[in-house]
Amino acid sequence: MPRFIRELMEFVGLGEADVAVIRRTAPIVLTCEAAVTDALYAHFLQFPATAQFFLGEDGEPDAARLARRKHTLGRWLRETAAVATTHEFSYYLLAVGLSHSHRAHGPGGAVPPHFVVGAMSLAQTALARLFGAELGDPQAALEASLAWNKLLHVHLAVLLLGYLPVARA
């Protein structure tokens, strides 16, 4: 997995300059961690197809489940902000993908891959808006968005490994 991530980072052009931008803008992202996670889950609850994963037996949002998911998303965001590429984090990402694609229990069953892709798009959009609002410089906001998008695409590729078999050359 670490080699896969390194190769994909190289493929998407995620270089040292991008890593520096991510680390420099990480405090902005982490300051807004709760707002980002709250907004993402509020969005999921607006749509029956995604809300089903977070509802209790009574059909209402399961507050405990949502709190756990927000905590997990917050962990991912913190690790992402640190540009973690460790052995442990790479397998953590793969485990997240597998847990979404092979959910045998809990409401809703397996999470369809298009919702994982859509959730990553929502995260990218939220970060772009955050950088636009907080950095005060359109060029700096663009650079931050580009760097974070590259890293999020790497993460998305790992998450999708849980859904799709990798073709070997």
Protein Blocks (a to p, Z undefined) as FASTA:
>chain_A
ZZmmmmmmmmnopafklmmmmmmmmmmmmmmmmmmmmmmmmmmmmpmklmmmmccfkopa
cfklmmmmmmmmmmmmmmmmnopabfklmmmmmmmmmmmmmccgdehiaadfklmmmmmm
mmmmmmmmmmmmmnopaklmmmmmmmmmmmmmmmmmmmmmmmpccddZZ
